């Protein structure tokens, strides 16, 4: 047994610092503010949730970025109106469109991994956001088909095709804005507290 495994120092490292908790809380608050804003165009409204997730993992990394989204998800599941169109509750989460909200967990992890490995290369980060978004689409569309009893083509037409261009724009915006904000935070020596 390694004597350092249970030392106070190693235990402290496994816990979130005050700075990390503040950063997670800030990005969760941003999700709660922008997440409900949506444009209804069908079964799934256009929302800013995935855009904020892209930025969150750029700034906080995979672990803290995903934690931020999980807290947002729990707040919505508890009934706070933080989901699209100012909705909330377990019924929304378990409904036909709830799979996309769950799928965003996987998207957050995948985006975070790619962005971390990209070492500043925009194309690699964009690829990660595209793959993460595709995984969220797959999970959410499968869930929608099961819950609504619809065909694959109907589910794609209602839940995926109308959003491809908009999500592409969000990815491009995040790939440009994310590094700028991250660079400014690095210059202010703020990001070193998040590692």
N, C-alpha and C positions, 0 to 999 in steps of 0.2 A: 504493500500500500504506500502511495506517495504521501509523505507527511504534509506537503504543500496543498494537497487537494482540499482539505478541510480547514485551511488556515484562514484567519480573518481577512487577509488580503485577497485571497481567491474568492471568498464569499462576497466581498465588497464589489469585486469586478463583475460578478454575475448579476448584480442589482443595477437598476437604472439610477443614474445620477439625477440630481435636481435639474440640471441643465437639459439632460435628455428627456426627462418627464415634461419639462416646459415646452421643448421643441415638438414633442409628440402631441401635446395638448393643443399647441398652436395650429398644427396642420390638421388635427381632428376638427378643430373649430372652423377652419377654412372649408373642410369637407361639409360640415354641417350648414355652412352659409351658402356655398355654391351648389352643393348636391341637390337641394330641392328645386333649384331653378331649372326649368325644363321647357322645351317646346314640344307640345303634343302633336305627333304626326301619324299616330296609329297605336298599335298595341304597346309599343315601347317608345316613350318620349325621348327626345334628344336632351341629354343632361351634361353637366360639366364634371360629373363624378370621376370619370376615367381620366380627364385632363388633370384634375387635382392629384390623382394617384400618380400619374407620370411625374409631376413636379415633386411630389412628396418623396418618392424613392430617389429622385435626383439629389434632393437635399439631405434626407435622413439616412439613406441606405436601405438595404433590403429588410433587415430586422425591424428597425424603428419605423420605416415606412409602412410595412405590413401591419405592425402593431397599431399604428395610427388608424389605418383603415378598419381593422378589427374592432377597435373601440367605437368608431363611427357606426359600424354594422350593429353592434350591441345596443347602442343608443337608439337606433332606428327600430330594432326588434323589440325594445322595451316600450315603444309607442311614441317616441319623440318624432315630430314630423320633419325628418331630415332626408327622407328618400325623395325621389322625383315627384314633382307636383305637390310638395309638402305633405307627403303621406308617411305612414310609419306603422309599426306593429307587426306581429308574427304573421298575420294574414297576408300582408304584402310580401313578406319574405318567403312564405310558403306557397304563394300564388304562382300563376303561370310565368310571370316575369322575374320571380325571385331568384331563379338560377343564374341570371346575369350578375346580380349582387353577390352571390356566392362565388361565381366565376372570377370576380374582380380580386378575390384573395389570391388565386393562382396567378393572375395577371400581375399583381403587385410583386410577388416573389420572382417571377420570370423577368420582369422589367428590371428589378433591382439587381439581379445577378448579371444580366447583360450590361447594364449601365456601369456597374462596378468593374467588370472585366474589360470594358471598352477603352479605358485609359484615355478618355477624351476624344475618341474617334466617333464622330456623329453617326456614321453609317451603321456601326455596330450597335449603338444605342437605339437607333431607329429600328433596326432588325429585331432587337429584343422587345421593343414596344409593340411591334407588329405581331410577333409570335405570341406574346402575352395576351394581346387583344384577341387574336385568333382562338386561343385556348378558352378565353372567357366566352367568346361567341359559341364555340362548340358545346361547352358545358351548359350555357344558358339556353341554347336552341334545343338541345336534347331534353332539358327540363321542361321547356315550353311545350314541346311535342307531347310529352308524357302527361302534363297537367291539363292541356287543352284538347288532347286527342287529335291534333292536326297532323297533316302530312309534312314531310320535310320541306317540300317546295313552298307550302303556305308559310311555314315557320321562317324560312329564309327570306321570303318576300316581305313578311311583316316585321321581322326582328333583326335582320342583318343587312340586306341590300340597301335600305334607305339610309343606313348609318356609315357606310364604307367611306364616302367622301369626307363627311364631317369628322370621323375618327382619324382619317389620314391627315386632315388639317390640324387636329389637336396634337397628333404625334409630331408633326413638323414644328408646330409652335413650341411644344415642350422641349424638343431637341435643341431649339435655339434659346429659349428663355431659361431653361434649367441650368445650362452651363454658365450663363451670365450671372444668375443669382448665386450659384455655387462659388463662382470666382470672387464675387464681391464679399461673400461670407468668409472665404478663405483669407482674403486680404485683411479682413477685420479679425482674423484668428478666432472665429466662432465655431468653425467646423471641427476643430481639433478636440472640442469637448464632446463631440458626438461619437467618437470612435471607441 
